[in-house]
Each structure stands twice: as structure tokens, then as C-alpha cells.
Amino acid sequence: MKYLIAGLGNIGAEYKNTRHNIGFQILDALSGASNISFTDHRYGFTAEYKFKARTFILLKPTTYMNLSGKAVSYWLQKEDIGIENLLVLVDDLALPFGTIRLRAKGGAGGHNGLENINQVLGRNDYARLRFGIGDSFHKGFQVDYVLGEWTPEEKKELPFKIDSCIEIIQSFGTIGAERTMNFFNKK
């Protein structure tokens, strides 16, 4: 079985440790813990991760957040992966910091990366892992907040939350979205 795990973010050093790049950060942690590395390919950096007889193609799109659909569509086709085996990792302003929610399908919820994926794929029935970044910003400063770096308090908690995300990715590939949602969304 083969899966595409697309962690959304923006390329460039100025975005590396920002809230909006949590998708990249989760995949970087998974690759680091697994001693695998990313290679620059068309529309993204990819790595191949093996877990319990499953192959996970880890994708960090280089198309920038708002054009993520191009990279996701390309890699689904290139690797011949069905939409049911796609998991997209994104930040979510509507969830408190560190809250993690897996959904089997759904709307974009105002997230430009998801919106573009929905548009390019022409559907929204793929799994997405939403990582809560909170909404602790003053009116008119949403972009600064999303593209801002984690607070010192958040940085302390981040490794534990990222570890939970890695468990969810592994579970998604072994027992599926529905059962994984039943287990992890209750935590």
C-alpha cells in the first residue's frame, strides 16, 4: 500500500519556523526520526518512508501554500496513489494551539492551501490533519500571526504535539482514516 502525505508550508528560510509551516515541520520531524532525507523533485521535496509494509511518500510542496494543489495532484498521479490514501497536514486558526483534528473530508475552512487542493483535484473527499495554531492576534494582524514564529511556550510543547501527528500519520496508513479519527480525535 502506498500513501501520499503532503505537509503544507512555504519554502524559504524566512518561513522555516512559522506557524503556517507546521506541515513541513511535522514531515521534517518524521524524516529526522526515521533517518531518511528529502530530495528536490518536480513541485516538491519528497522522501520515502516505510512503516509496517506501507510506503509513505512524504511531500513538501515547493509551489508555495496557495498553489499546493499542483504539487499534490502531480504526486498523486506520478505515484499512482488514490485519493483515499492522501493525507494533507495543515495549520488551523480555528483550533486552539496544539489541538489536532483528523478529518476524512471537508471544506477548506478558509485555508488557502486546502482551497487550492480542492480546486485542482475537483473534490474535497481526502483526509486532512488540522494542527491548531490558535488565534491570538489583534484584528488586522492575521497574516503576521500565521507567518510569525512560535512563542517560547509553544516551542516547548511543539515536539510532543508533532510526535502525536506522526502517530496519526502511521495510524492513518495502517488502520485508515475513520478508525484513526475515532481513536485520536477523542484525546
N, C-alpha and C positions, 0 to 999 in steps of 0.2 A: 504494500500500500504506500502511496505517495501523497504528500501534503504540501501545500504552499502556505507558509507563514509569513505574512507581509507586515513588517513593522514600519509604521509611517513616521516620517520625520523630514527634516530638511538637511541637505548636505552643506558642509562648510563648518569651519571651526567656530564661527560665531553662534551657531545653533547647537553645538555639541551637547551641552549640559542644560538645555532649556526644557521647560515642561512639555512643549509641543513635540519634542523628540523622544518621548518615553518609548515609542515603538522601537526606535533604533537602540535605545539603552537596554531594553529587555533582550533583544537579539544579541547585542554585544555581550551581555552577561551570560547568556546561554552558550554562545560560541566560546567565550573565555573559560567557562567551567568544563567545556567538552573538548578543549584543545583543538578546535577547528578554526579556520580563518576564512574571512571573506575575500572574494576575488571580484574585481571590477569587470562587469559584463554589460551587455546592452541593457539600458534602462535601470540598472541597479547593481548593487553589490550583493553577491549571493554566496551562500555556504551550504554544504550538505551535512545534515545532522541525522545520525542513525539512533533509533531508540526502539527496543522491543520489536525488531523485524519490520519497523516502519522507516521510511525515508522522509525527512522533512527538508524541503527546500526553503531556506531562510532568505528572505528578500528585504533589502533596504533600498527602496527606490531612489534613483538619482534624478528623478523628474521634478522634484520639489513637491511639497504636500498637495498643492491644488491640482496637480496633474498625475496623481498616483494611479489613476485608472489605467493609463497607458502601460505602465510597468506591470501592474497586476494582470491585465489582460494578456500581455505578451508572454509572461512566465507561465500562466495557466496553460496557454496553447503550446508553448515550447516544451514544457514538461508533461503535457497531456494529462493534466490534473482536472478533475471535475469540480464544479462549484461547491459541491458538498464537502470537499476536502480543502477549502480555503478558509483561513483564519486571518483576520486583519486586526492588528494591535494599534489602538488609538488613545489619545488623551481625551478627557471629557470634563468640561467645565461644570456640568450639571451634577456631578458626583463629588462629594467631599474628598479631600486629599486621601489617597491610598485605598479608596473603595474600588473594588474590582468587580466588574459585572460581565459575564459572558452572555451573549445573545445569539440565537441561531439565525436570526434575520432581523430586519428592521430598517427604519429610515435613517437618514444621515444625522438627525439631531443637531443641525447647524454646523456640522463638521465638514469643512470644505474637501478634505481628503476623501471621506466616505461619499460625499455628494458626487465627486468626480468618478469614483469607482462605480457607483450606482449608474451614473450616466453612461459610462463607457461599456459596462457589462450589460446594461439594459435591464437590470434586475437588482434586487436587494436581499435575495434569499441565500446569503452566505453568512458564516459566523463572524462575529467581531467581539474582541475583548476590549472593553472600555476601562481605562485606568483613570480614576478620579484625580483631578488636579485642583479641585476646589474653585471658588470664585471670589477670592479675597482681593478684589481690586475695586477702585473707585470708578464710577461711571465715566466712560470715555477712555479708559485705560486697559481695555480687554487685550488688545494686541500686545502692549508692553508686558502684561502679566503672562500671557501664553508664551511669548517669546523670551520671557525672563528666566533666570536660573532659579533653582530650588532654594528655599530658605535653609539655614543651618539645621533647623528642627526637622524639616522634610528630608534633608540629606541623611540624617541618622536613621530614619525609618525606611528609606528607599530600598536598601538591599533586601530587607525582609519582604517587602511588597513585590519586588521583582522576582524573588525566589518563588513566591506564590504564583506569579504569572507563568513561570517556567513549568511548574507543576500542572497548571491548567493546559498549557500547550501539549505537554506529554499525555495528559488525560484525554484531551480532545482527539489525539491521534490513536489512542488505544481503546477508549470506550465510547467515543462520539460526543457530539455537542450536547444532546439532551441530558444524558446521564451526568456529564461533567457539570452542566448548569445546576442540576439537582443537588450535586454534592457541594460545589464551591460557592454558589450564589447564596447559600444559607449561612455561610461563615460570617 
